[in-house]
Amino acid sequence: MHIEKAVPDINVLVDRVISQKIEKKQFSFDELHIHEGILYFLELQANTGKASAMLALDELKKLQELSKKQEFIVYFAGKKIFDPRFIERELNNLVVNLAWEQGATLITSDKVLAKTAQAKDIKVLIIEKDKAYKKIKLEEFFDKQTMSVHLREGVKPMAKKGQPGLWQFTAVRDKKLTAEEIKELSTEIIEAAHLRTDGFVEIEREGSTIIQLGLYRIVILRPPLSDGWEITAVRPVKKLNMDDYKLSEKLLRRIEEQADGILISGAPGHGKTTFAQALALYYAKKGKVVKTVEAPRDLVLPEEITQLAVSRGSAEEIHDILLLSRPDYTLFDEMRNTKDFLLYADLRLAGVGMVGVVHGTSPIDSIQRFIGRIELGVIPHVLDTVIFIKDGEVNTVLAVEMIVKVPAGMTEADLARPVVVISDFETNKPYAEIYTYGEATVVVPVTEEKKASGIMALAAKQIEKTFLKYSDLVEVEPVSAEKVIVKVPERYISAIIGKEGKNITRIEEQLGVGIDVRALEEGKTKKEGMPSKYKIKESSNTISLDIGVNKYGKDVDIYVEDEFVATYGVGKKGIIKIKKSSALGRLIRTSLREGEKIELRVK
């Protein structure tokens, strides 16, 4: 194709397609006009370390060399703009106007710009992106087992091989990489990202470029940000579906019917994104409308799932798009900063089903990252399920809810407050609690206390022995190392506490533990067994109830004035012995003195 006059836009210069087509003898020119604004803009960008600007400048240099061989002229024309605030916004208009003034053909890969030019009756040549692409050199460092490749100048190329939780870091070759090799690889990667339909330059800053190229997520670092040139490329090793994770029916039901605020948590490289991808496919197969918010867009998903790049739009724009398009579920991959967490919370409170992916070394870490960013009371409305991934498998699932209760470890009822309770989803066992304490928000792990075990069991027995002096029925419930609950029949409570609490204070000092005395629900509302005759005998220390040898081994309930007071077993001689110094002994002696009815019933 021969073109007399041509004006390229900045995109085709970055893509370096004109020089390639000239070398392949697909293009020839008489004149090639470059707008001065493009040159100035590329200079500004190159000074801030933008790799794409360096590519375009290399292309201009190459075109100058080719012009001497192919005998065409390169002109720099057009009005200069020296205000960097306007140049990027006005660049396309300047290029179109130059093509119109020169009567030249506009060469572009931007279809919107092409239509704008055609509206002015300008000839346009649209260069389509490559759908068939050649293998780049970076791919030569990968094999079937490679998870990621790490290339750095002055170091042997290294790779992680294996699978999440079971991998090795090994050298790919013995020869060390040079800065020039990595620069060449970087140039090829950025070119491919501009040319290929499956390539995106997601983020470009001074010193770093983040690219998604097919399955590969690539981070390029260069001085002055880093102390040398470096490339890290990561790709998924496996593509799994939900069946591969062998989830319980309970969890699957939660995911499908109830969970609207899911967090997928785990350490880097343990398979969070792989699980998120499987979950997105699961929802899509269930007929749900699914969209993703990613930075970069590295999930491998079917065409029916829209993938949005948060790095290419503002949080407000993403918010508006998702609220107006109303997806059933939105998957937010790799939430990192406060803006991401606030966007997730805002969309969830607006009624959008959200799935977030967060780095965390323990299941509770992902929830803690919301503390301070949103109100404590809002957390259970934003999150209801946390799925922790470890070694590529679902390790822990937590449920989140808010209730008003006394926090774990506290006993006084007046300490009750709203508490975010985090529990194990499968067993319902408490895992942690989040609540305000003074002005601070605290996260307290909850450990299941083993009652009546070890030292606390021995302490409970000693406390029970002490209180048997005051009541024949005693239940001791350890709360902590410093506090116990003692339950006795209500009729004994006043005597145990004593005048102005002096007696219970003395007992607490004697035992070295705080004691909460409560009424014991005895549960004997109806008499059981048959009434039996008996004889009473007193000695210096005991009261003996002789019920007959034929009742040996049986249990006998003792009632005073039709009120149950105790159960005793009958001894070999058919006698029940009660110490006079005990609470029951004192009660029986008082009842005998006052002529109250004492009844024994054999069960």
C-alpha positions in Angstrom: 0.0 0.0 0.0 1.4 3.4 -1.1 0.3 6.5 0.8 1.5 9.9 -0.4 1.0 11.7 2.9 0.3 10.0 6.3 -0.2 11.3 9.8 0.1 8.7 12.6 -1.6 9.0 16.0 0.3 8.3 19.2 -1.2 4.8 19.6 0.4 3.4 16.4 3.7 4.9 17.4 3.6 3.1 20.8 2.6 -0.1 19.1 5.5 0.3 16.6 3.5 -1.1 13.7 4.4 1.4 11.0 8.1 0.5 11.0 7.2 -3.3 11.0 4.9 -2.9 8.0 7.5 -0.8 6.1 10.1 -3.5 6.7 7.7 -6.1 5.5 7.0 -3.9 2.4 3.3 -3.6 3.3 3.5 0.2 3.5 5.4 2.9 1.6 5.2 6.7 1.9 6.2 9.9 0.2 5.7 12.0 3.3 5.2 11.1 7.0 4.0 14.0 9.2 4.4 13.8 12.9 2.7 16.4 15.1 5.0 18.4 17.3 2.6 17.9 20.2 3.2 14.1 20.1 6.9 14.6 20.4 6.5 17.0 23.3 4.1 14.7 25.1 6.4 11.7 24.6 9.3 13.7 26.1 7.2 14.5 29.2 6.2 10.9 29.6 9.7 9.5 29.0 11.1 11.9 31.7 8.7 10.3 34.2 9.8 6.8 33.3 6.8 5.7 31.2 7.9 2.6 29.2 5.2 3.2 26.4 6.7 6.7 25.7 10.2 5.2 25.3 8.7 2.7 22.8 7.2 5.5 20.8 10.4 7.5 20.8 12.3 4.3 19.6 9.7 4.0 16.8 10.3 7.6 15.7 14.0 7.0 15.6 13.5 3.8 13.6 11.2 5.7 11.1 14.0 8.3 10.6 16.4 5.5 9.7 13.9 3.8 7.4 13.2 7.1 5.6 16.8 7.3 4.4 16.6 3.7 3.0 13.1 3.9 1.6 13.4 7.5 0.4 10.5 9.1 2.2 10.5 12.3 4.2 9.6 12.7 7.9 8.2 16.1 8.8 7.5 17.5 12.3 4.6 19.9 11.9 1.7 21.5 13.8 1.3 24.0 16.5 3.1 23.3 19.7 1.4 23.1 23.1 3.6 23.8 26.1 1.1 23.4 28.8 1.2 19.7 30.1 -2.2 20.1 31.7 -3.9 20.2 28.3 -1.7 18.3 25.9 -2.9 14.8 26.6 -6.5 15.8 26.3 -6.0 17.7 23.1 -3.5 15.4 21.4 -6.1 13.5 19.3 -7.7 16.8 18.1 -4.3 18.1 17.1 -3.5 15.0 15.0 -6.9 15.0 13.2 -6.5 18.7 12.4 -3.0 18.2 11.1 -4.3 15.4 8.7 -7.1 17.7 7.6 -4.7 20.7 6.9 -2.2 18.5 5.0 -4.8 16.5 3.1 -3.1 13.4 4.5 -4.3 9.9 5.6 -4.7 9.4 9.3 -3.2 6.1 10.5 -4.8 5.0 13.8 -5.9 2.0 15.8 -8.5 4.0 17.7 -12.0 3.4 16.0 -13.6 6.4 17.7 -10.8 8.7 16.4 -11.2 7.2 13.0 -14.9 8.1 12.9 -14.1 11.6 14.1 -11.7 12.0 11.2 -14.1 10.5 8.7 -16.7 13.0 9.8 -14.3 15.7 8.5 -13.9 13.8 5.2 -10.3 12.7 6.1 -8.9 9.5 4.7 -8.3 7.0 7.4 -6.3 3.8 7.7 -7.3 1.7 10.7 -4.7 -0.8 11.9 -6.5 -3.6 13.8 -5.0 -5.3 16.8 -3.4 -8.7 16.3 -5.8 -11.6 17.1 -3.2 -14.2 16.2 0.0 -13.6 18.2 3.4 -15.0 18.3 5.0 -16.5 21.3 7.1 -14.0 23.3 10.5 -14.8 24.9 9.1 -14.6 28.4 7.0 -17.7 27.8 10.2 -19.7 27.2 10.9 -19.5 31.0 7.6 -21.3 31.8 6.7 -25.0 31.6 3.6 -26.8 32.7 4.6 -26.8 36.4 5.7 -23.1 36.6 3.6 -20.8 38.8 5.7 -17.7 38.5 9.0 -16.5 37.0 11.3 -14.0 38.7 13.9 -12.2 36.4 16.4 -9.7 37.8 19.5 -8.2 36.4 22.7 -9.8 37.7 20.8 -12.9 39.0 20.0 -16.3 37.4 16.3 -16.5 36.2 14.3 -18.2 39.0 10.9 -19.9 38.9 8.3 -21.2 41.4 7.3 -24.7 40.3 4.6 -26.9 41.8 1.2 -25.9 43.2 -0.1 -23.7 46.0 1.4 -24.8 49.3 3.8 -27.3 47.6 6.3 -25.6 45.4 10.1 -25.2 44.9 12.0 -22.1 44.0 14.6 -23.2 41.4 16.9 -21.6 38.8 15.7 -21.9 35.2 19.2 -21.5 33.7 22.7 -21.1 35.0 23.6 -17.9 33.1 22.8 -14.7 34.9 20.6 -12.1 33.3 21.9 -8.7 32.1 20.0 -5.4 32.3 19.9 -5.3 28.5 18.2 -8.7 28.3 15.5 -7.6 30.8 15.1 -4.3 28.9 14.5 -6.2 25.6 12.1 -8.6 27.3 10.2 -5.5 28.8 10.0 -3.8 25.4 8.6 -7.0 23.8 6.0 -7.5 26.6 4.8 -3.9 26.4 4.6 -4.0 22.6 2.6 -7.3 22.8 0.2 -5.7 25.4 -0.5 -2.8 23.0 -0.9 -5.1 19.9 -2.8 -8.1 21.3 -6.5 -8.2 22.0 -5.9 -10.1 25.2 -3.2 -7.6 26.4 -3.7 -4.6 28.7 -1.2 -2.1 30.2 -3.2 -1.8 33.5 -1.0 0.6 35.4 2.0 2.6 34.2 4.0 4.8 36.7 7.5 6.1 37.0 9.6 3.1 37.7 6.9 0.4 37.3 4.5 -1.1 34.7 1.8 -3.6 35.4 0.5 -5.7 32.5 -2.0 -8.4 31.9 -1.0 -10.4 28.8 -3.3 -13.4 28.3 -2.8 -15.7 31.3 0.2 -13.8 32.5 0.2 -11.0 35.2 3.4 -9.2 34.7 5.1 -6.5 36.9 8.1 -4.6 35.4 10.3 -2.6 37.8 13.1 -0.3 36.8 15.4 2.3 38.4 15.0 4.7 40.2 12.1 2.9 41.9 14.0 -0.3 42.2 17.8 -0.8 42.3 17.8 -2.7 39.1 15.6 -4.0 36.2 13.3 -6.7 37.2 10.3 -8.7 35.8 7.9 -10.9 37.8 5.4 -12.9 35.8 2.6 -15.0 37.4 0.1 -17.3 35.8 -2.5 -19.7 37.2 -1.4 -23.3 37.2 -4.8 -24.9 37.4 -8.4 -23.9 36.5 -10.7 -25.4 39.1 -14.5 -25.5 39.6 -16.4 -25.6 42.9 -16.8 -29.4 42.8 -13.0 -29.7 43.1 -13.0 -28.0 46.5 -15.4 -30.6 48.0 -17.4 -28.1 50.0 -20.0 -29.2 52.5 -23.7 -29.0 51.6 -24.1 -26.5 54.4 -21.5 -24.1 52.9 -22.8 -24.6 49.3 -26.3 -23.7 50.5 -24.9 -20.6 52.3 -23.0 -19.5 49.2 -26.0 -20.0 46.9 -28.9 -18.8 49.0 -27.7 -16.5 51.8 -24.1 -15.2 51.6 -24.1 -11.7 50.1 -20.9 -10.4 51.7 -18.1 -13.0 51.2 -14.4 -12.4 51.8 -11.9 -14.8 50.3 -8.7 -14.6 52.4 -5.3 -16.2 52.4 -1.6 -15.6 52.1 0.0 -14.8 48.7 0.3 -17.8 46.4 -2.1 -20.0 48.3 -4.9 -20.0 45.7 -7.3 -17.2 46.6 -7.7 -16.0 43.0 -8.2 -19.5 41.8 -11.1 -20.0 44.2 -12.6 -16.6 43.4 -12.5 -17.6 39.7 -14.3 -20.9 40.5 -16.9 -19.0 42.5 -17.6 -16.5 39.7 -18.1 -19.4 37.3 -20.4 -21.2 39.8 -22.6 -18.1 40.0 -22.6 -17.6 36.3 -23.7 -21.3 35.7 -26.5 -20.7 38.2 -27.9 -18.0 35.9 -26.6 -15.1 38.0 -25.4 -11.8 36.4 -21.7 -11.6 37.5 -19.2 -8.8 37.0 -15.7 -8.4 38.3 -13.6 -5.4 39.6 -9.9 -6.1 39.2 -6.5 -4.5 39.1 -5.1 -5.9 37.0 -7.7 -8.0 35.1 -6.1 -11.4 35.6 -9.1 -13.7 36.1 -9.7 -16.1 33.2 -13.5 -16.0 32.8 -16.0 -16.6 30.0 -17.3 -13.8 27.7 -20.6 -13.5 29.6 -18.8 -12.1 32.7 -17.8 -8.4 32.4 -14.4 -7.6 33.8 -13.9 -4.0 35.0 -10.4 -2.5 35.6 -10.6 -0.2 38.7 -7.2 1.2 37.6 -8.8 2.6 34.5 -11.7 4.3 36.2 -12.6 6.1 39.4 -14.3 4.5 42.4 -17.4 6.7 41.6 -17.5 5.5 38.0 -17.3 1.8 39.1 -20.0 2.5 41.7 -22.3 4.0 39.2 -21.8 1.3 36.6 -22.5 -1.5 39.1 -25.6 0.2 40.6 -27.1 0.9 37.2 -26.3 -2.5 35.6 -27.5 -4.3 38.8 -25.4 -7.5 38.8 -26.4 -10.2 41.2 -22.8 -10.6 42.3 -19.7 -8.5 41.9 -16.3 -10.1 42.5 -13.7 -7.6 43.8 -10.3 -9.2 43.2 -7.3 -8.0 45.4 -8.7 -5.3 47.7 -5.6 -3.4 48.9 -6.2 0.2 50.0 -8.9 2.2 51.8 -10.6 3.2 48.6 -11.1 -0.5 47.7 -12.6 -1.4 51.1 -14.9 1.7 51.1 -16.1 0.8 47.6 -16.8 -2.8 48.6 -18.7 -1.6 51.7 -20.7 1.0 49.8 -21.8 -1.5 47.1 -22.7 -4.1 49.7 -24.9 -1.6 51.6 -26.6 -0.7 48.3 -27.7 -4.3 48.0 -25.1 -5.7 45.5 -23.9 -9.2 46.4 -20.1 -8.8 46.9 -17.2 -11.2 46.9 -13.9 -9.7 48.0 -10.4 -11.1 47.8 -8.0 -10.0 50.5 -4.5 -10.9 51.7 -4.4 -12.3 55.2 -2.1 -14.8 57.0 -5.0 -15.9 59.4 -8.8 -16.1 58.9 -9.4 -13.1 61.2 -6.9 -10.8 59.4 -9.3 -10.0 56.6 -12.0 -8.8 58.9 -9.6 -6.7 60.9 -8.7 -4.8 57.8 -12.2 -3.3 57.8 -11.8 -2.0 61.4 -11.2 1.8 61.3 -12.4 2.0 57.7 -16.1 1.5 58.4 -18.1 1.7 61.6 -18.0 -1.5 63.8 -21.8 -1.8 63.7 -21.7 -1.9 59.9 -19.3 -4.8 59.6 -21.9 -7.6 59.9 -24.0 -5.9 57.2 -21.0 -5.8 54.9 -19.6 -9.2 55.7 -21.3 -12.4 56.6 -18.9 -15.2 55.4 -15.1 -15.4 55.4 -13.5 -18.3 53.4 -9.8 -18.8 54.3 -7.7 -20.5 51.6 -4.5 -22.4 52.5 -2.4 -24.6 50.3 -5.1 -24.4 47.6 -7.9 -25.7 49.8 -10.7 -24.2 51.9 -9.1 -24.3 55.3 -11.5 -22.3 57.5 -15.0 -20.8 57.0 -16.2 -18.1 59.5 -19.7 -16.6 60.0 -20.1 -13.0 61.1 -23.0 -11.6 63.1 -23.8 -8.9 65.7 -25.6 -9.6 69.0 -25.9 -7.8 72.3 -24.1 -9.8 75.0 -21.5 -9.8 77.7 -18.2 -10.2 75.9 -16.4 -13.5 76.5 -14.3 -13.4 79.7 -16.6 -10.8 81.4 -19.3 -11.9 83.8 -21.2 -8.8 85.0 -24.5 -8.3 83.2 -24.0 -4.5 83.1 -21.0 -5.0 80.8 -23.3 -6.2 78.0 -22.8 -4.3 74.7 -23.1 -4.9 70.9 -20.5 -7.5 70.0 -19.5 -8.7 66.5 -19.4 -12.5 67.0 -17.2 -14.5 64.6 -17.8 -18.2 64.8 -16.8 -21.3 62.9 -19.4 -21.8 60.2 -19.4 -25.6 60.3 -19.4 -26.1 64.1 -20.9 -22.8 65.3 -18.1 -22.7 67.9 -17.0 -19.1 68.8 -13.8 -18.0 67.1 -13.4 -14.3 68.1 -15.3 -11.3 69.2 -15.0 -7.6 68.2 -16.3 -4.9 70.5 -15.5 -1.4 71.8 -13.6 -1.2 75.1 -13.3 2.4 76.2 -12.4 4.3 73.0 -10.6 1.4 71.4 -12.0 -1.4 69.2 -10.6 -4.7 70.3 -10.5 -8.1 68.6 -10.4 -10.9 71.2 -9.9 -14.6 70.3 -12.4 -16.8 72.1 -11.1 -20.1 73.6 -13.4 -22.8 74.7 -13.0 -23.1 78.5 -12.9 -26.7 79.7 -14.9 -26.7 82.9 -13.9 -28.8 85.8 -10.5 -29.7 84.4 -7.1 -29.5 85.9 -6.5 -26.9 88.6 -10.0 -25.4 88.1 -11.6 -28.8 88.8 -9.6 -29.1 92.1 -10.6 -25.6 93.0 -14.3 -26.4 92.3 -14.1 -29.4 94.6 -12.6 -27.3 97.4 -15.3 -24.6 97.0 -18.1 -27.3 97.0 -16.7 -28.8 100.2 -16.7 -25.4 101.8 -20.3 -24.6 100.9 -21.6 -28.1 102.0 -21.3 -26.7 105.5 -24.1 -24.3 104.6 -26.2 -26.4 102.2 -26.6 -30.0 101.2 -27.2 -29.1 97.6 -24.3 -27.2 96.0 -23.4 -26.6 92.3 -20.1 -24.9 91.5 -19.6 -23.4 88.0 -16.1 -22.0 87.3 -16.1 -18.9 85.2 -12.4 -18.1 85.2 -9.4 -18.4 87.5 -10.7 -15.5 89.5 -14.4 -16.1 89.6 -16.9 -18.9 90.3 -20.7 -19.2 90.4 -22.1 -21.1 93.4 -25.7 -22.3 93.2 -27.6 -23.3 96.4 -31.3 -23.6 97.3 -32.7 -20.1 97.8 -33.5 -20.7 101.5 -29.8 -20.9 102.3 -28.7 -17.8 100.4 -29.3 -15.2 103.1 -27.4 -17.2 105.7 -24.4 -17.7 103.3 -24.2 -14.0 102.5 -24.6 -13.0 106.1 -25.3 -9.6 107.6 -24.1 -6.8 105.2 -22.3 -9.5 103.2 -19.7 -10.2 105.9 -20.0 -14.0 105.7 -19.5 -14.3 101.9 -16.6 -11.7 102.1 -14.9 -13.9 104.7 -15.4 -17.0 102.4 -14.0 -15.2 99.4 -10.9 -14.2 101.3 -10.5 -17.7 102.6 -10.8 -19.3 99.1 -9.0 -16.5 97.2 -11.7 -16.3 94.5 -14.7 -14.1 93.7 -18.0 -15.9 94.4 -21.4 -15.1 92.8 -24.1 -16.9 94.9 -27.2 -17.7 92.9 -30.5 -19.7 93.6 -30.4 -23.3 92.5 -33.5 -24.5 90.7 -34.1 -27.8 92.5 -36.7 -29.1 90.1 -38.7 -31.2 92.7 -42.2 -29.9 92.1 -43.9 -33.3 92.5 -43.1 -35.9 95.2 -41.7 -39.2 93.9 -41.6 -42.7 95.3 -43.5 -44.3 98.2 -43.6 -42.8 101.8 -41.7 -44.9 104.3 -41.8 -45.2 108.1 -38.5 -44.5 109.9 -37.0 -44.0 113.4 -34.8 -41.1 114.5 -31.8 -41.5 116.7 -29.3 -38.8 117.8 -25.7 -39.2 118.9 -23.3 -36.5 119.9 -22.3 -35.7 116.2 -25.0 -37.3 114.0 -28.7 -37.8 113.4 -29.6 -41.3 112.2 -32.7 -42.1 110.2 -33.4 -45.8 110.5 -35.6 -46.8 107.5 -35.0 -50.6 107.6 -32.4 -53.1 106.2 -34.7 -54.1 103.4 -34.2 -50.5 101.9 -30.4 -51.0 101.6 -28.9 -49.5 98.4 -32.0 -47.4 97.6 -32.3 -43.6 97.2 -34.5 -41.7 99.6 -35.8 -38.2 99.1 -36.2 -36.1 102.3 -39.0 -33.6 102.6 -39.6 -31.0 105.3 -43.1 -29.6 105.4 -43.6 -31.1 101.8 -40.6 -29.2 100.5 -37.7 -31.3 99.0 -34.4 -30.8 100.8 -32.1 -33.6 99.9 -31.6 -37.2 98.4 -29.6 -39.8 100.3 -28.6 -43.4 99.7 -29.5 -46.0 102.4 -26.5 -47.8 104.1 -26.0 -51.5 104.7 -27.8 -51.4 108.1 -30.8 -49.5 106.6 -29.6 -46.2 108.2 -29.1 -42.7 106.7 -26.5 -40.7 108.8 -26.5 -36.9 108.7 -23.9 -34.7 110.4 -25.5 -32.4 113.0 -23.1 -29.6 111.9 -24.3 -29.7 108.3 -27.0 -27.5 107.0 -29.4 -30.4 106.6 -28.6 -31.6 110.2 -29.3 -28.2 111.6 -32.6 -28.0 109.5 -33.8 -31.4 110.8 -33.0 -30.5 114.4 -34.9 -27.2 114.0 -37.9 -29.0 112.4 -38.0 -31.6 115.2 -37.9 -28.9 117.8 -40.7 -26.9 116.1 -42.8 -30.0 115.3 -42.6 -29.7 111.5 -43.4 -32.7 109.3 -40.4 -34.7 108.0 -41.2 -37.2 105.3 -39.0 -39.9 103.7 -39.9 -41.3 100.3 -38.1 -44.4 98.8 -37.6 -44.3 95.0 
